[in-house]
Amino acid sequence: MMHNADTHDIQIWGGVEPTINRVGDEFFSQFEWSGHDERLTDLEEFARLGLRTLRFPILWEAVAPDSLDALNWSRIDAQVHRLQELGIRPIAGLLHHGSGPRYTSLVDPEFPQKLAAFAGKVAERYPWVDAYTPINEPLTTARFSGLYGHWYPHGRDEQTFARCLLNQCRGVVLAMRAIRAVNPAASLVQTDDLGKTYSTPKLQYQADFENKRRWLTWDLLTGKLERGGAIWNWLRDSGIAEHELLTFEENPCPPDLIGVNHYITSERFLDEKLDAHPAETHGGNGRDTYADVAAVRARREGISGVEVLLREAWERYHIPLAITEAHLGCTREEQLRWLHDVWNGACKLRNGGVDVRAVTVWSLLGAFDWNSLLTRKDGVYEPGVYDLRGGSLRPTAIASMVHALAGGGEFEHPALATPGWWRRNVRLLQSSSEPAKEGDVSHDECLPNVPQLQSLPAAVSSQSWRNSRPILITGAGGRLAQGFVRAAELRGLAYALFSRAQLDIADESAVAAAVDWCKPWAIINCAGFSRVDDAEIDEDTCLRSNTRGAATLAAISARTSTQLVTFSSDHVFDGSKREPYIESDDAHPLNAYGGSKLGAEREVLATFPDALIVRPGKVFTPLDHQDFLQAGLRAIARGEQVHAATDIQLSGAYLPDLVNAVLDLLVDG
């Protein structure tokens, strides 16, 4: 459960991933991929969540791509006007992981002045906007653009890194000066990624340096960079003149609010044992070579988490704080658990006297291609509060959480009974990992002793993760059920698994008894008659298993308000359509098996309209050596011929993807 006691002063903010970054001569735009620019109705959806503050992009590259004298305000005007109507306060962002339009860059000596000129035009256009983030994550952007070479200008040295950072911080100062010339009350919400670096004893000196450098954006803006300290000397050695550093000290521009963007990989671990880590993590500092990896995957003690990091920021600056990005690209229940941890950490800090103002639910519309750090256009999408893959905004379970918290209420979900993967043993990747920290949860520790209840027609064959309501899974002997078991164990979702022999799904009393004992929050029906040819000569058995069994589960699910997933088949169609089938196409089965599945669909929906019915095509999996695809690939590898019909077209369903998509939908409710 997520508690909101004594935390009504903490707000829920929202943000849409807006990055426009440059790779070579090409600009990558998140809005181009998400379509947000074309949908003014998105803002209405955000308002329905209860959001009253939105990190809102007015990006330099989009408004003035060719010249500061040729600005296109059309999209922004419409959106800003709608925000006013909806009562949503924007925090205007002017640069988000970008290097500016083509006529500038992060190493352009005139970059700060050009950004300030744009900022002044924004303030003049929208004088009522009273909060700004001129540049999102200056330190992180400088790393990716000046040190790691991912983004333009693709520097890979300390000098370019330092220049990118100084130019951005100077740009923030001048931008706020221009904005406040129009609106003196405008506030600076300065964001950056905040993590922490750990290491082996040999590399402790480097970890200490990184843990000082992580504060650099805020240290510069507050004028608190220590003269002659390690970071001051590093900047001087990297080509930054002393007068440039003194400018920040003499003319500080402290944030009115520090925005902490914190991700699960923000905390790092440095390890000189290169053979223990992938080659892409290898690097060094000129003195030692080492791997730089996510601490959550390699460090015995795990990560400190947002609560520790925000407390450190508060003790360093005593400036109000907000978590300005909270997002995890993962399965849905892990996304819930991450936001659960972040919210509860913020509430605990607030109740302990730390001035935390808000938690920002980031990536309202999800994000594209962050798996490659926006260096490729692969179209890899990770959902957020909404899932865009169906062609419209589909609220996920996170939307329900946000709505509850924004209204000052509480949010409950069975998946929250299990800790996130970052607090379970599954987090550790090294084959020779050190023991997990105290408090990490192992799977074996969570397997309860399942009582052999005589009142049940069969005992539960497997249940994982104690103190959780399970998902009841039928058809234990089949590969579909086994696929769900593997996914549930990895995802920390409790399950109770029944074989066909243990639970006759067509027997209403047996199903009722099983549900009464397990008290599942969802049922996944993987049982049934699957031998298509045999169904022609044993239609009664096929109908009992496929139609009556599914209908019985639907009746019990409706009676107990339990979510239900049951599987149909592409055999409900006759195959005459030359394009891919969609849900609304008329069904016309050609065989008894298809007829039994169509009958099940109709009876299930008549009894329980909220049930989820999945019509997969041919399912294939690397774990089944008898699988048609696996057998064919092995034959080809042996140089053998593979015989296959040429007049049949089908859409295959990869089992791991299928079960994970279904589990996401179940968690979404």
JOMO-V820505 format. One record per pair of residues at least 24 apart in sequence whose ideal C-beta (glycine too) atoms are under 6 Angstrom apart, sorted by the first residue. I is the first residue (numbers start at 0). J is the second residue. D is the distance in whole Angstrom. If there is no record, write none. Layout:
[[I/J/D] [I/J/D]]
//
This chain:
[[0/409/6] [0/411/5] [1/339/5] [1/342/6] [1/409/6] [1/410/5] [3/407/6] [3/409/6] [5/350/5] [6/346/4] [6/349/6] [7/407/5] [9/345/6] [9/349/6] [10/357/4] [11/401/6] [11/404/5] [11/405/4] [12/52/4] [12/357/5] [12/359/4] [13/45/6] [13/50/4] [13/53/5] [13/360/5] [13/363/5] [14/54/4] [14/359/5] [14/361/5] [15/363/5] [15/364/5] [16/362/5] [16/366/4] [17/56/4] [17/95/5] [18/95/5] [18/96/5] [19/58/5] [19/60/5] [19/97/5] [20/96/5] [20/97/6] [20/150/5] [20/373/5] [21/98/5] [21/151/4] [22/374/6] [27/373/5] [32/367/4] [33/364/5] [35/364/6] [36/74/5] [39/77/6] [39/81/6] [42/81/5] [44/392/6] [46/85/4] [48/401/5] [48/402/5] [49/402/6] [49/405/3] [49/406/5] [51/87/6] [52/88/5] [53/87/5] [53/89/6] [54/90/5] [55/89/4] [55/91/6] [56/92/5] [57/91/5] [57/121/5] [59/93/6] [59/94/6] [59/99/6] [59/117/5] [60/97/5] [60/100/5] [64/100/5] [67/116/5] [79/125/6] [89/128/6] [90/130/4] [90/132/6] [90/188/5] [91/128/5] [91/131/5] [92/132/5] [92/135/6] [93/118/6] [93/133/5] [94/134/5] [95/135/5] [96/140/5] [98/151/5] [104/152/5] [105/144/6] [105/163/4] [105/166/6] [106/152/6] [106/162/5] [110/166/5] [110/170/6] [111/166/6] [111/169/4] [111/170/4] [111/173/5] [114/170/4] [114/174/5] [115/173/4] [115/174/5] [115/177/5] [118/174/4] [118/177/5] [118/178/5] [119/177/4] [122/178/4] [122/181/4] [122/182/6] [123/181/6] [126/181/6] [126/182/6] [129/184/6] [129/185/5] [130/186/5] [130/188/6] [131/178/6] [131/185/6] [132/188/5] [132/190/6] [133/171/5] [133/174/4] [134/167/5] [134/171/6] [135/190/5] [136/190/6] [136/191/5] [136/192/5] [137/164/6] [137/167/4] [137/168/6] [137/216/5] [138/191/5] [138/215/6] [138/216/5] [139/192/5] [149/372/5] [149/374/5] [157/237/5] [158/237/5] [158/238/5] [161/234/6] [161/237/4] [161/239/5] [165/239/6] [168/219/5] [172/252/4] [175/252/6] [186/255/4] [187/254/5] [187/255/5] [188/256/5] [188/258/5] [189/254/4] [190/258/3] [190/260/6] [190/323/5] [191/216/5] [192/260/5] [192/265/6] [193/259/5] [193/261/6] [193/308/5] [194/265/3] [194/266/5] [195/266/5] [195/303/6] [196/267/5] [197/268/5] [197/294/5] [197/298/6] [198/269/4] [199/270/6] [201/271/6] [202/269/4] [202/289/6] [205/269/6] [205/284/6] [206/269/6] [219/247/5] [220/252/5] [220/253/6] [221/251/6] [221/253/4] [222/247/5] [222/248/4] [222/251/3] [254/318/6] [256/319/5] [256/321/6] [257/318/5] [257/320/5] [258/321/5] [258/323/3] [259/309/6] [259/322/5] [260/323/6] [260/324/4] [261/305/5] [263/295/6] [263/327/6] [263/421/6] [264/293/4] [266/294/4] [266/302/5] [267/291/6] [267/294/6] [268/292/5] [268/294/4] [268/297/5] [268/298/5] [275/429/5] [295/421/5] [295/426/5] [296/428/5] [297/429/6] [299/433/4] [299/436/6] [300/436/5] [301/436/5] [305/341/5] [305/344/5] [306/344/4] [309/348/6] [313/353/5] [319/354/5] [319/356/5] [320/355/5] [321/356/5] [321/357/4] [322/358/5] [322/359/6] [323/359/5] [324/359/6] [324/361/4] [325/358/6] [325/361/6] [326/361/4] [326/362/5] [328/381/4] [330/490/5] [331/396/6] [331/663/4] [331/666/4] [332/414/4] [332/666/5] [333/419/6] [333/420/6] [334/397/6] [335/396/6] [335/414/6] [336/419/4] [337/419/6] [339/415/6] [360/384/6] [360/401/5] [395/667/5] [396/666/5] [396/667/5] [413/468/5] [413/520/4] [414/666/6] [416/466/6] [416/467/4] [417/464/5] [417/467/6] [417/491/4] [455/512/5] [456/509/4] [457/501/3] [457/502/5] [459/495/5] [460/496/5] [461/496/4] [462/495/5] [463/488/6] [463/493/6] [463/494/6] [464/493/4] [467/493/4] [468/518/6] [468/520/5] [469/493/4] [469/494/5] [469/495/4] [469/517/6] [469/519/5] [470/494/5] [470/519/6] [470/521/5] [470/523/6] [471/495/5] [471/517/5] [471/519/4] [471/522/5] [472/496/5] [472/523/5] [473/497/5] [473/504/6] [473/524/5] [473/525/6] [473/526/4] [474/525/4] [474/526/4] [477/525/6] [478/623/5] [479/525/4] [480/525/4] [482/654/5] [482/658/4] [483/523/6] [483/658/5] [486/658/5] [486/659/6] [486/662/6] [499/526/5] [504/548/4] [504/551/6] [504/552/6] [505/543/5] [505/547/4] [505/548/4] [505/551/6] [507/551/5] [510/551/6] [510/555/5] [511/555/6] [514/555/5] [514/559/6] [521/562/4] [521/665/5] [522/552/6] [522/556/6] [522/561/6] [522/563/5] [523/564/5] [524/552/5] [524/565/4] [531/592/4] [534/591/4] [534/592/4] [535/591/5] [538/591/5] [541/591/6] [541/595/5] [542/595/5] [545/595/4] [545/596/6] [545/599/5] [546/595/5] [546/598/4] [546/599/5] [549/599/4] [549/603/5] [550/602/4] [553/603/4] [553/606/4] [553/607/4] [553/610/6] [554/606/5] [556/607/5] [557/606/6] [557/607/4] [562/665/6] [563/610/4] [564/611/5] [564/661/6] [565/603/6] [565/612/6] [566/613/5] [567/596/5] [567/600/5] [567/612/5] [567/614/5] [568/596/5] [569/614/6] [569/616/5] [571/596/5] [571/597/5] [615/652/4] [615/657/6] [616/649/5] [616/650/4] [616/651/6] [616/652/5] [617/649/5] [617/651/5] [618/652/5] [618/654/5] [619/651/5] [620/654/4]]
//
